[in-house]
Amino acid sequence: MNSMVPLTHCSLEFVRDTLKLYKIHNADVLMREDSTQDEFIDVVEGNRVYLPCLYVCNKIDCISLDQVDRLAHKPHHVVVSVNEKWNLDYLIEKIWEYLAFIRIYTKPRGEKPELHEPLIMKSGSRIEQVCQSIHRDMVKNFKYALVWGTSAKHQPQRVGLIHEVADEDVVQIMIKGSKE
């Protein structure tokens, strides 16, 4: 067992005993942070996913400017006033950032892109996931896709299923049997 930081919650004996309980008799353990015993067990079990947390502090219209400033500079904090509608756009922006969402617009052949209802995808999604979100059988009949946007090298770019899309890309999917 190696550690990159001083450990205050887990000892070598605890790690050894925990691994024995899970029938892991030979392992290299590298601790990169001062994890608690529960966090170590969660990693060994592999059944927990930790999501980033965003603290939203409401009613900033009721406190002093110094207190608002102190709260706003804390990591993972957003200050808002729902009553006065202060900072709500920034809150929405931060939620999208923390959840890693992107918007993908679709374009029917011969028409303008549908910019009013985007597909909401996770960052890092590929054309294959875009096809599956439209219809589960679309991947079977996929021929190629045309992409306009920041993920394309030129406008439009002809891509395959493994092309990674970016926020606000426009995608036109061509299926087998459709005329070019």
Secondary structure, 3 states (H helix, E strand, C coil): CEECCCCCCCCHHHHHHHHHHCCCCCCCCEECCCCCHHHHHHHHHCCCCCCCCCEEECCHHHCCHHHHHHHHCCCCEEECECCCCECHHHHHHHHHHHHCEEEEEECCCCCCCEEEEEEEEECCCEHHHHHHHHCCCCCCCEEEEEEECCCCCCCCEEECCCCECCCCEEEEEEECCCCC
